[in-house]
Amino acid sequence: MKLPLFTINAFADAPFTGNPAAVCPLEEWLETDLLQSIAAQNNLAETAFFVKRGPGHYHIRWFTPAVEVPLCGHATLASAFVLKNVLGEDAQTLHFDSQSGPLSVESAGDRLTLNFPSQLPKAAPTPDWFVNVFGANPIEFHQSEYALAIFPNQEIVSQLEPDLPLLAKVPNSNVIVSAPGDKHDFVSRFFAPGDGIDEDPVTGSAHCILTPYWAKRLKKTQLTARQISKRGGELNCELQEDRVLISGSAQLYAQATIYV
């Protein structure tokens, strides 16, 4: 069986920045074990698969090298880029059905905007495992789909060196660390070694949590953000009631045919 495969840098304004995602369009769904094997072979943070359901309407799934995940922002952005710029989809707004409900991506020039569910985190005591893993105490700790730790400034977040093997042993321990930015409203990093991702370069789904948090704290609904991983990535975020709009650019890095 031959399948097309695209590698897209999402939330990237230049080569070798942003978060690489593999995108594999399908005519029909394949067995989950095969999809997982393809994602493991790709060995990127996520591989997105989608099947067309109608004009501008698709069903999408995402896999890390280790597991299927319920939501992925950068690989959805990458999928929309492939549909618009490679496969000739002419709908301005693309609709995706997913494990996390209906999602959409709107295009305007070279910018793509994700419309994702908002997830306001809830304050919680800082767990012992966090201090053991990160060697630092945050000024706030919150829990949502991912843990969220807030630090006073960007420098502290940039210098954190977590014990990733130890973090991988903590159940359900995907972690966002965040702080006010020097040149942005906020900055962040994201770690998920238990899901096969040590540090994710740019994480769209994390901004479903970060956006409502910082919107409430800064008393503004439109925010600039940067994920300060080694590759780095720029995002514009907007809170609209129970939805988050996350905008960014993408670039085609490679396209190929795989044989499975």
VEXDREN-2710 file (C-alpha; in Angstrom, 1 decimal):
% VEXDREN-2710
k/r/px/py/pz
1/MET/0.0/0.0/0.0
2/LYS/1.3/3.5/-0.9
3/LEU/0.3/6.6/1.1
4/PRO/1.3/10.2/0.7
5/LEU/3.1/11.8/3.6
6/PHE/3.9/15.5/4.2
7/THR/6.2/17.1/6.8
8/ILE/5.0/20.5/7.8
9/ASN/6.6/23.0/10.2
10/ALA/3.6/24.5/12.1
11/PHE/3.7/27.9/13.8
12/ALA/6.8/28.6/11.8
13/ASP/7.8/31.8/10.0
14/ALA/11.1/30.4/8.7
15/PRO/12.7/27.0/7.9
16/PHE/13.7/24.9/10.9
17/THR/11.4/26.7/13.3
18/GLY/8.0/25.8/14.7
19/ASN/6.9/22.3/15.3
20/PRO/7.3/19.6/12.7
21/ALA/4.2/17.4/12.1
22/ALA/3.7/14.6/9.7
23/VAL/0.4/14.6/7.7
24/CYS/-1.0/11.5/6.1
25/PRO/-4.2/11.9/4.1
26/LEU/-6.3/8.7/3.8
27/GLU/-9.1/7.6/1.6
28/GLU/-10.5/5.5/4.4
29/TRP/-9.5/4.6/7.9
30/LEU/-6.8/2.0/8.5
31/GLU/-6.4/-0.2/11.5
32/THR/-5.3/1.8/14.6
33/ASP/-2.2/-0.4/15.1
34/LEU/-1.0/0.5/11.6
35/LEU/-1.6/4.2/12.2
36/GLN/0.4/4.0/15.4
37/SER/3.2/2.1/13.6
38/ILE/3.4/4.9/11.0
39/ALA/3.5/7.5/13.7
40/ALA/6.3/5.6/15.5
41/GLN/8.3/5.3/12.2
42/ASN/7.9/9.0/11.6
43/ASN/9.2/9.8/15.1
44/LEU/7.8/13.3/15.2
45/ALA/5.8/14.8/18.0
46/GLU/2.6/14.0/16.1
47/THR/1.4/12.4/12.9
48/ALA/-2.1/13.5/11.8
49/PHE/-4.4/11.3/9.7
50/PHE/-7.6/12.6/8.1
51/VAL/-10.4/11.2/6.0
52/LYS/-12.7/13.4/3.9
53/ARG/-16.4/13.4/4.9
54/GLY/-17.7/16.0/2.5
55/PRO/-16.8/19.4/1.0
56/GLY/-14.5/21.1/3.5
57/HIS/-15.3/18.5/6.2
58/TYR/-12.9/15.9/7.5
59/HIS/-12.4/13.4/10.4
60/ILE/-9.0/13.8/12.0
61/ARG/-6.9/11.7/14.4
62/TRP/-3.4/12.4/15.9
63/PHE/-0.7/10.0/17.1
64/THR/2.6/10.6/18.9
65/PRO/5.3/7.9/18.5
66/ALA/3.8/6.2/21.5
67/VAL/0.0/6.9/21.8
68/GLU/-3.1/8.4/20.2
69/VAL/-3.9/11.8/21.7
70/PRO/-7.4/13.5/21.9
71/LEU/-6.3/16.9/20.7
72/CYS/-3.3/18.4/18.8
73/GLY/-3.1/21.9/17.6
74/HIS/0.1/22.0/15.5
75/ALA/-0.8/18.9/13.5
76/THR/-4.3/20.2/12.8
77/LEU/-2.7/23.5/11.6
78/ALA/-0.3/21.3/9.4
79/SER/-3.3/19.3/8.1
80/ALA/-5.1/22.5/7.1
81/PHE/-1.9/23.7/5.4
82/VAL/-1.7/20.5/3.3
83/LEU/-5.4/20.7/2.4
84/LYS/-5.2/24.3/1.3
85/ASN/-1.8/24.5/-0.3
86/VAL/-1.1/21.0/-1.6
87/LEU/-4.4/19.2/-2.1
88/GLY/-6.4/22.1/-3.5
89/GLU/-9.2/22.3/-0.9
90/ASP/-11.0/25.6/-1.7
91/ALA/-13.1/26.0/1.4
92/GLN/-12.0/29.0/3.4
93/THR/-13.1/27.3/6.7
94/LEU/-12.2/23.6/7.2
95/HIS/-14.2/21.6/9.6
96/PHE/-12.8/18.6/11.5
97/ASP/-14.5/16.0/13.6
98/SER/-12.3/14.7/16.4
99/GLN/-12.1/13.0/19.8
100/SER/-12.4/16.5/21.3
101/GLY/-15.5/17.5/19.3
102/PRO/-15.8/19.8/16.3
103/LEU/-12.8/21.9/15.4
104/SER/-12.3/24.3/12.6
105/VAL/-9.4/26.1/10.8
106/GLU/-9.9/29.3/8.9
107/SER/-7.4/30.6/6.3
108/ALA/-6.6/34.2/5.6
109/GLY/-3.5/34.7/3.4
110/ASP/-0.7/32.8/4.8
111/ARG/-2.2/32.7/8.3
112/LEU/-4.3/29.8/9.6
113/THR/-6.5/30.1/12.7
114/LEU/-7.5/27.1/14.8
115/ASN/-10.9/27.3/16.6
116/PHE/-10.5/25.0/19.6
117/PRO/-12.3/24.5/22.9
118/SER/-11.2/26.6/25.9
119/GLN/-10.0/24.8/29.0
120/LEU/-9.8/27.2/32.0
121/PRO/-7.4/25.5/34.5
122/LYS/-8.2/25.2/38.3
123/ALA/-5.8/26.2/41.0
124/ALA/-4.3/23.3/43.0
125/PRO/-1.5/22.7/45.5
126/THR/1.9/22.2/43.9
127/PRO/2.5/18.4/44.0
128/ASP/5.8/17.0/45.4
129/TRP/6.6/15.3/42.1
130/PHE/6.7/18.7/40.3
131/VAL/9.4/20.1/42.7
132/ASN/11.3/16.8/42.4
133/VAL/11.2/16.8/38.6
134/PHE/11.8/20.5/38.0
135/GLY/13.9/21.5/41.0
136/ALA/11.9/24.6/41.4
137/ASN/8.7/25.9/43.1
138/PRO/6.2/27.8/40.9
139/ILE/4.3/30.7/42.2
140/GLU/1.1/29.1/41.0
141/PHE/0.1/25.6/40.1
142/HIS/-3.1/24.7/38.1
143/GLN/-4.7/21.5/36.8
144/SER/-6.6/20.9/33.6
145/GLU/-6.0/18.5/30.7
146/TYR/-2.3/19.3/31.4
147/ALA/-0.7/20.5/34.6
148/LEU/0.2/24.3/34.4
149/ALA/2.9/25.8/36.5
150/ILE/3.4/29.6/36.6
151/PHE/6.8/31.2/37.2
152/PRO/7.6/34.9/37.8
153/ASN/9.6/35.6/34.6
154/GLN/10.7/34.2/31.2
155/GLU/14.3/33.7/32.3
156/ILE/13.3/31.1/34.9
157/VAL/11.2/29.2/32.4
158/SER/13.9/29.2/29.8
159/GLN/16.5/27.8/32.3
160/LEU/14.4/24.9/33.7
161/GLU/16.0/21.5/33.2
162/PRO/13.4/18.8/34.3
163/ASP/14.3/15.3/35.1
164/LEU/12.4/13.8/32.1
165/PRO/12.8/10.1/33.0
166/LEU/11.4/10.9/36.4
167/LEU/8.5/12.9/34.9
168/ALA/7.7/10.0/32.5
169/LYS/7.0/7.8/35.6
170/VAL/4.3/10.3/36.9
171/PRO/0.8/9.3/35.6
172/ASN/-1.0/11.9/33.5
173/SER/1.8/14.3/33.9
174/ASN/2.0/16.4/30.7
175/VAL/3.2/19.7/32.0
176/ILE/3.1/23.3/30.8
177/VAL/5.4/25.9/32.4
178/SER/4.7/29.5/31.7
179/ALA/5.5/33.1/32.7
180/PRO/5.1/36.7/31.5
181/GLY/7.1/37.2/28.4
182/ASP/9.8/39.8/27.8
183/LYS/8.4/40.7/24.4
184/HIS/5.1/38.7/24.4
185/ASP/2.2/38.6/26.7
186/PHE/3.3/35.2/27.9
187/VAL/5.8/32.4/27.1
188/SER/5.7/28.7/27.7
189/ARG/7.3/25.3/27.4
190/PHE/5.6/21.9/27.3
191/PHE/6.9/18.5/28.4
192/ALA/5.2/15.1/27.8
193/PRO/7.8/12.3/28.1
194/GLY/5.0/9.8/29.1
195/ASP/3.5/10.3/25.7
196/GLY/6.8/9.9/23.9
197/ILE/7.5/13.7/23.6
198/ASP/10.3/15.0/25.9
199/GLU/9.8/18.7/25.0
200/ASP/7.4/19.7/22.4
201/PRO/8.6/22.6/20.2
202/VAL/5.2/24.4/19.9
203/THR/2.0/23.0/21.4
204/GLY/-1.3/24.3/20.1
205/SER/-3.4/22.3/22.5
206/ALA/-1.5/23.8/25.5
207/HIS/-2.7/27.2/24.4
208/CYS/-6.3/26.1/25.0
209/ILE/-5.3/26.2/28.7
210/LEU/-2.8/29.1/28.6
211/THR/-5.1/31.5/26.7
212/PRO/-8.0/31.6/29.3
213/TYR/-5.5/31.7/32.1
214/TRP/-3.6/34.7/30.8
215/ALA/-6.7/36.4/29.5
216/LYS/-8.1/36.4/33.0
217/ARG/-4.8/37.4/34.6
218/LEU/-4.0/40.2/32.1
219/LYS/-7.7/41.3/31.6
220/LYS/-7.4/41.1/27.8
221/THR/-8.7/38.6/25.2
222/GLN/-6.2/39.0/22.5
223/LEU/-2.7/37.8/23.4
224/THR/0.7/37.3/21.8
225/ALA/2.6/34.2/22.8
226/ARG/5.9/32.4/22.1
227/GLN/6.8/28.9/23.0
228/ILE/10.5/29.1/24.0
229/SER/11.7/25.7/23.0
230/LYS/14.9/25.3/21.1
231/ARG/13.1/25.6/17.8
232/GLY/10.6/28.2/19.1
233/GLY/7.3/29.3/17.6
234/GLU/5.0/32.3/17.5
235/LEU/1.3/32.2/18.2
236/ASN/-1.5/34.8/18.4
237/CYS/-4.3/33.7/20.7
238/GLU/-7.8/35.1/21.3
239/LEU/-10.4/34.0/23.9
240/GLN/-14.0/34.0/22.6
241/GLU/-16.3/32.8/25.4
242/ASP/-15.7/29.0/25.5
243/ARG/-13.5/28.9/22.4
244/VAL/-9.8/29.8/21.8
245/LEU/-8.6/31.1/18.4
246/ILE/-4.9/30.2/17.8
247/SER/-3.3/31.6/14.7
248/GLY/0.0/30.9/13.1
249/SER/1.9/30.2/9.8
250/ALA/3.2/26.9/8.4
251/GLN/5.7/25.8/5.9
252/LEU/6.1/22.7/3.8
253/TYR/9.4/20.9/4.6
254/ALA/9.0/17.6/2.7
255/GLN/6.6/15.4/0.8
256/ALA/7.0/11.7/0.1
257/THR/5.3/8.4/-0.5
258/ILE/5.4/5.7/2.2
259/TYR/5.0/2.0/1.6
260/VAL/3.1/0.0/4.3
END
